[in-house]
């Protein structure tokens, strides 16, 4: 059964790439916008066909909405969906009730994938528990079917990606300021962050809270850096910023 994409932006394109890399990729129909991404996907993957219109993509069994909030009215004008179809929204700020209003006769769901879905890695949250939607995303990353729509963004954690890379850039800059060549600084930081991530993944849940203590010695460099950041309120600012994000009306960002 084909999967249609209305709106082929960055995340939709990443999802198409992830699906197309599966051992048995599904048939995919992508809408003509964005033209650059849709043409690139159709040229790259044999299972992907570029539609001539949004209406053509809307005929699929599962239809994924991937446009920006401000583009919804234009993209969905004149489209209708049947009871046999499932409509999945990737659109930030469009509630499940909003999606149901766009497809009143269909089953609907919301999903929040991340760019790593192109490589079939990273978290994906889904609400509600629609079996076909869960089956669609399960091979594309770590699936979380949440019991409440407000938990789709995991308290704003999905908004931390650029901050992570800003921290990465800061660490690289610190190494360069200490005299390391740029390439060495970059390789060192990436290796260290990768090591820490792998260590966390290998740590049992019951030992997770002890990771920070286990990676510092009394009076050592790690303890001093961590204590300086704690005293400066560095860690306290993170949950506050995430809380602010969850209170934003995403529709106004469109």
Secondary structure, 3 states (H helix, E strand, C coil): CCEEEECCCHHHHHHHHHHHCCCCCCCEEECCCCHHHHHHHHHHCCCEEECCCHHHHCCCCEEEECCCHHHHHHHHCCCCCCCCCEEEECCCCCCHHHHHHHCCCCEEEEEECCHHHHHCCCEEEEECCCHHHHHHHHCCCEEEECCCHHHCCHHHHHHCHHHHHHHHHHHHHHHHHCCCCHHHHHHHHHHHHHHHHHHHHCCCHHHHHHHHHHCCCCCCHHHHHHHHHHHCCHHHHHHHHHHHHHCCCHHHHC
